[in-house]
Amino acid sequence: MFEKSIKAYEEACEVIPGGVDSPVRAFKSVGGTPPFIEKGKGAYLYDVDGNKYVDFVQSWGPLIFGHCDKDIEDAVIETTKKGLSFGAPTLLETQLANEIVEMFDNIGKVRFVSSGTEAVMSAIRLARGVTGKNDIVKFEGCYHGHSDSLLVQAGSGMATFGSPSSPGVPADLTKHTLLCEYNNIENLKKCFEDSSDIACIIIEPIAGNMGLVPASDEFLATCRELCDKNGALLIFDEVMSGFRASLKGASGILKTQADILTFGKVIGAGMPVGAFAASKEIMSNLSPEGKIYQAGTLSGNPVAMAAGLVSLKKLKANPKIYDELNQKALKLVNGLKKIANENNISLQVNTRGSMFGFFFCEESPTNFKEVGKCDFKRFATFHHEMIKKGFYFACSQYEAGFMCTEITNEDIEACLEAASIVMKNL
Ligand SMILES: *Cc1c(COP(=O)(O)O)cnc(C)c1O
């Protein structure tokens, strides 16, 4: 049933480290080998062995309209015919920037890059440049891309100073990254007592990289207050939650507002786009208007901009979309929870707009340490069995799930039916 994928994986491993271009794709945390994808259409993925799956990953978030959306596809093809890249300004960049600026009261200008990693890395440089300070505060379990100063884990000795979480990252580059526990107000306050050199707090206001774990309102209000009191900037990393949790992302459903926002994933609708944005005043510090350097040969790529522009216009034209996607997400996770409970399995579930998450554990996790207590073996078995039945979930309990407009109630009902068989043997 997976013969061609297994062979493809072996061949890929010969020439690509681990056979993949981004580690999570390798299925390491659930075991087995990943299906190699031949094509997608709407809600479905088709692998090289001819298996069909309902896709609850949607390229890890970008595809809110599912695969091969006709409008996005048409825009990409039409733009492609005019040339792939010019390294010169195009109207499309201003159009997409306008669409974004119009949406947010706290945003006056935006700069486009080619990935979420780049967006966050640049936002942090901007925060440091504007404040003239060096330290950044990051939370355990939040992922902000793979740039050096953000690949940190809790240090063994000191409470707050992070150590590199990957070989190849010098400790000198992470010593300015202060690591705090998510949703832990006391811990965060201590960080600001320990350092008077904090340029910014960077946070996923709705964390989607340790499963789906939202920050509490009180915690985010404290982030805001501490930044204001100490001359630091608050960065909401909305690379995942942007245009996903709501039209305005987490910012659209939370009281607390950030100084700088970062975007990725949905903003490119499947093409490589990232962006960071802030008030005109903050953004004017960016080169060539200001002195803080940031650049990119393919930044604002016309084909990618065209995809993002159509996608964003479609989302704006249909604001009910997020309620509909949330209804579907709730139907899925509440259904899973009910089935789990019938089988004496504890399952904790969360949704935010089109994002969802579920954890095999007794209580709903609020931070990375608590997520770590989940039953990962049980998740792995669940994942494996669901794949075999044609349901493609994210291959790690540390990842969120994504609903798209093309997934139907019937797809979800079929998924729950499959889950009721799988859960019997967990
Ligand atoms: C995916 C993600 C990133 C990194 O984006 P890439 O496009 O993979 O570089 C950064 N922050 C968050 C919150 C993300 O989910």
The ligand as a Tripos MOL2 file, in Angstrom:
@<TRIPOS>MOLECULE
LIG
   15    15     1     0     0
SMALL
NO_CHARGES

@<TRIPOS>ATOM
      1 C1          5.9260   28.2060   10.5070 C.3       1 LIG1
      2 C2          6.2620   29.2380   11.4880 C.ar      1 LIG1
      3 C3          7.4150   30.0380   11.3890 C.ar      1 LIG1
      4 C4          8.4600   29.7950   10.3370 C.3       1 LIG1
      5 O1          7.9810   29.9810    9.0510 O.3       1 LIG1
      6 P1          8.7670   29.3230    7.8060 P.3       1 LIG1
      7 O2          8.0210   29.8010    6.6160 O.co2     1 LIG1
      8 O3          8.6930   27.8470    8.0230 O.co2     1 LIG1
      9 O4         10.1480   29.8120    7.8540 O.co2     1 LIG1
     10 C5          7.5880   31.0660   12.2740 C.ar      1 LIG1
     11 N1          6.6990   31.3030   13.2430 N.ar      1 LIG1
     12 C6          5.5900   30.5580   13.3990 C.ar      1 LIG1
     13 C7          4.6330   30.8760   14.4820 C.3       1 LIG1
     14 C8          5.3450   29.4870   12.5410 C.ar      1 LIG1
     15 O5          4.2640   28.7180   12.7230 O.3       1 LIG1
@<TRIPOS>BOND
     1     1     2 1
     2     2     3 ar
     3     2    14 ar
     4     3     4 1
     5     3    10 ar
     6     4     5 1
     7     5     6 1
     8     6     7 2
     9     6     8 1
    10     6     9 1
    11    10    11 ar
    12    11    12 ar
    13    12    13 1
    14    12    14 ar
    15    14    15 1
@<TRIPOS>SUBSTRUCTURE
     1 LIG1         1 GROUP 0 **** ****
